Amino acid sequence: MRVYHGSVKNFFVEKEPTPEKMGEGHFEFTDDYSIFDFGKMPDTIAGKGEALARLSAYNFEQVHKLSQKSHFKEFVPPRRINVGVVRVLFPQRGELKKGDKNFLVPLEIIFRNSLPEGSSVFKRIFSGQIKPLDIGLDHVPRPGERLGKPILDVSTKLELTDRYLSWKEAEELAHVDASTIEEIKKIALKVNDFVTEKATGLGLEHADGKIEVAVSPQGKLILVDVFGTMDENRLLFGGVHLSKQVLRDYYKTLPWYEKLEAAKASGMSKDKWPKPPMLPPELRDIVSNMYKSVCEAWIGEKIWNAPTIDEVVSDYKKFVKKSLKR
């Protein structure tokens, strides 16, 4: 058995895939979290792994009802989902060829319904990497702006650092034709519509998210990895983030963040980056309840009897207010 240890979930391959047949494997979700490309942070968030596993399984089951195929097979409580396994072929190594089947498309497809503060779009526009028109906008957006219709973005998946691409570059990198790219976009919009409708029904704003797809042994596009969770998508309640953005926002207030960015800019090797401090126990508990409360509301099932989303957000606001006074 091959095991891939990720920063937030582990992937076990029990049966290897071939060009003609999917393999077998499973994801095991942990209580770890990762921000700023640092890797595993020093704390764990109680219940986070189970919440993400349950959310992922529920979302796959719902899109199956919408006739969208995926690699999902079943949820195994408390933190595991069984999946079919496709081949991972690296285009930069010449492993991926046009006409291949049963492989991970080496792209991340991002959908954006609004542009909350912290969105990478602002950094890319103001640094001159892109123009608003490149992503379907006719003006320079402002933080918090809700878009009239979703816009789609695409980035690399199998490189050391993800980089954004044009759709033509994506087509060439993935060795697929233009019609396949258009089908990928349709799948992204279908998933976005599902997540947005579900979030809206719970009084949440779905700002953005992403999907990954694969080409099956039959040459069909399927959803893979996971989607619609608080780690893959940005959800807000009354303008307050309900995702690991809360953790990013906290660490950005610490001297550690400036030291980390300086280390990255200097080209320092990752193993020498400054080590982050642990979270305050109060914030760690709030974030734990955040994951649990969203999961329970989303799947319509009480697992932990967590506080309501409203109550968790209220606790978080009180924590932020206290922190500002220090």
MIBAMAR-109914 format. One record per residue (C-alpha): x, y, z. Coordinates in steps of 0.5 Angstrom, whole numbers. Layout:
<<X,Y,Z>> ...
//
This chain:
<<0,0,0>> <<2,7,-2>> <<1,13,3>> <<1,20,2>> <<2,24,8>> <<-1,31,6>> <<-1,37,11>> <<-9,36,13>> <<-11,29,10>> <<-7,23,8>> <<-8,19,2>> <<-8,11,2>> <<-7,7,-5>> <<-9,0,-4>> <<-10,-2,-11>> <<-6,1,-16>> <<-9,4,-22>> <<-8,2,-30>> <<-9,6,-36>> <<-16,1,-37>> <<-18,1,-30>> <<-19,5,-23>> <<-15,3,-17>> <<-18,3,-10>> <<-16,8,-4>> <<-18,12,1>> <<-17,19,4>> <<-17,20,12>> <<-18,27,14>> <<-14,29,20>> <<-15,35,25>> <<-9,39,23>> <<-9,45,19>> <<-4,49,14>> <<-4,56,12>> <<1,60,8>> <<4,54,5>> <<8,53,11>> <<6,46,12>> <<3,42,18>> <<2,48,24>> <<3,46,31>> <<-4,46,33>> <<-10,41,32>> <<-17,43,31>> <<-21,38,35>> <<-27,35,30>> <<-24,38,24>> <<-22,32,20>> <<-29,29,22>> <<-33,35,20>> <<-29,35,13>> <<-30,28,12>> <<-38,28,13>> <<-38,35,9>> <<-34,31,3>> <<-38,25,3>> <<-45,29,3>> <<-43,33,-2>> <<-41,28,-7>> <<-48,24,-5>> <<-51,30,-7>> <<-48,32,-14>> <<-49,24,-16>> <<-56,26,-15>> <<-55,32,-20>> <<-52,26,-25>> <<-45,29,-24>> <<-40,23,-23>> <<-34,22,-19>> <<-29,18,-16>> <<-33,18,-9>> <<-35,11,-6>> <<-37,11,1>> <<-36,15,8>> <<-33,10,13>> <<-34,14,20>> <<-31,18,23>> <<-26,21,18>> <<-25,16,12>> <<-28,16,5>> <<-27,11,0>> <<-25,13,-7>> <<-23,10,-14>> <<-16,12,-16>> <<-13,15,-22>> <<-6,16,-25>> <<-2,22,-23>> <<2,24,-29>> <<6,30,-29>> <<6,34,-35>> <<13,37,-34>> <<16,30,-34>> <<13,28,-41>> <<9,23,-37>> <<2,26,-40>> <<0,25,-47>> <<-6,27,-51>> <<-11,21,-51>> <<-9,18,-45>> <<-14,16,-40>> <<-15,15,-33>> <<-11,21,-30>> <<-12,27,-26>> <<-12,33,-30>> <<-7,37,-27>> <<-11,43,-26>> <<-15,47,-20>> <<-21,50,-23>> <<-23,56,-18>> <<-30,59,-18>> <<-31,66,-15>> <<-38,69,-13>> <<-35,75,-9>> <<-28,78,-8>> <<-27,78,0>> <<-21,82,3>> <<-15,77,2>> <<-17,74,-5>> <<-11,73,-9>> <<-15,77,-15>> <<-13,83,-12>> <<-6,82,-11>> <<-5,79,-18>> <<-9,86,-21>> <<-5,91,-17>> <<2,87,-18>> <<0,88,-26>> <<0,80,-27>> <<-7,80,-30>> <<-12,86,-32>> <<-19,85,-30>> <<-21,83,-37>> <<-17,77,-36>> <<-22,74,-31>> <<-28,77,-34>> <<-29,83,-30>> <<-30,90,-34>> <<-27,94,-28>> <<-22,94,-22>> <<-26,90,-16>> <<-26,93,-9>> <<-26,88,-3>> <<-32,85,-1>> <<-35,86,-8>> <<-41,81,-10>> <<-40,79,-17>> <<-46,79,-22>> <<-44,72,-24>> <<-39,67,-22>> <<-32,68,-26>> <<-27,62,-27>> <<-20,62,-26>> <<-15,56,-27>> <<-8,54,-24>> <<-3,49,-24>> <<-4,43,-20>> <<2,38,-20>> <<8,44,-19>> <<12,46,-13>> <<8,52,-13>> <<1,53,-16>> <<1,58,-21>> <<-5,61,-25>> <<-6,60,-33>> <<-10,63,-38>> <<-15,58,-41>> <<-10,56,-47>> <<-4,55,-43>> <<-9,50,-39>> <<-11,46,-45>> <<-4,45,-47>> <<-1,43,-40>> <<-7,38,-39>> <<-6,36,-46>> <<-14,36,-47>> <<-18,40,-53>> <<-22,46,-52>> <<-28,42,-52>> <<-26,38,-46>> <<-24,45,-43>> <<-31,48,-44>> <<-34,41,-41>> <<-29,42,-35>> <<-32,49,-34>> <<-39,47,-34>> <<-37,42,-29>> <<-34,47,-24>> <<-41,52,-25>> <<-45,46,-24>> <<-41,45,-17>> <<-41,52,-16>> <<-49,53,-17>> <<-50,47,-12>> <<-45,49,-6>> <<-48,57,-7>> <<-55,54,-7>> <<-54,50,-1>> <<-50,56,3>> <<-55,61,1>> <<-61,56,5>> <<-57,56,11>> <<-56,64,11>> <<-48,63,9>> <<-45,67,3>> <<-41,62,-2>> <<-35,67,-4>> <<-31,62,-8>> <<-28,55,-8>> <<-25,50,-13>> <<-25,43,-16>> <<-21,38,-19>> <<-23,33,-24>> <<-20,27,-28>> <<-21,23,-34>> <<-24,16,-33>> <<-22,10,-36>> <<-28,11,-41>> <<-25,18,-43>> <<-31,21,-39>> <<-29,27,-34>> <<-31,26,-26>> <<-30,30,-20>> <<-24,28,-16>> <<-21,30,-9>> <<-26,34,-5>> <<-30,40,-5>> <<-35,44,-2>> <<-32,44,5>> <<-29,50,9>> <<-22,48,7>> <<-23,48,0>> <<-29,54,0>> <<-29,61,3>> <<-36,61,7>> <<-38,67,10>> <<-44,69,15>> <<-45,76,16>> <<-38,78,13>> <<-35,74,18>> <<-31,68,15>> <<-32,61,17>> <<-26,57,14>> <<-19,57,15>> <<-18,64,13>> <<-20,66,21>> <<-13,62,22>> <<-10,66,17>> <<-12,73,20>> <<-10,71,27>> <<-3,69,25>> <<-2,75,20>> <<-3,80,27>> <<4,76,29>> <<11,78,28>> <<12,71,26>> <<8,72,19>> <<13,78,17>> <<19,73,19>> <<16,68,15>> <<15,72,9>> <<22,75,9>> <<24,68,9>> <<20,66,3>> <<23,72,0>> <<30,71,1>> <<30,64,-2>> <<31,61,5>> <<30,53,5>> <<23,51,8>> <<26,47,13>> <<29,54,16>> <<23,58,16>> <<21,61,23>> <<17,56,27>> <<10,59,28>> <<7,59,36>> <<1,55,38>> <<-6,58,38>> <<-9,61,44>> <<-14,56,47>> <<-20,60,46>> <<-19,61,39>> <<-17,54,38>> <<-24,52,41>> <<-28,57,37>> <<-25,55,30>> <<-27,47,33>> <<-34,49,34>> <<-34,53,27>> <<-32,47,23>> <<-37,43,27>> <<-43,48,27>> <<-42,49,19>> <<-42,41,18>> <<-48,40,23>> <<-52,45,19>> <<-50,43,12>> <<-51,36,13>> <<-57,36,17>> <<-55,32,23>> <<-53,33,30>> <<-46,30,31>> <<-43,34,37>> <<-49,38,39>> <<-44,44,37>> <<-47,51,38>> <<-50,54,32>> <<-47,58,27>> <<-49,65,30>> <<-47,63,37>> <<-40,61,34>> <<-39,67,30>> <<-41,71,36>> <<-36,68,40>> <<-31,69,35>> <<-33,77,34>> <<-32,77,42>> <<-25,74,41>> <<-23,79,36>> <<-25,85,40>> <<-21,83,46>> <<-15,81,42>> <<-15,89,39>> <<-15,91,46>> <<-9,88,48>> 
//
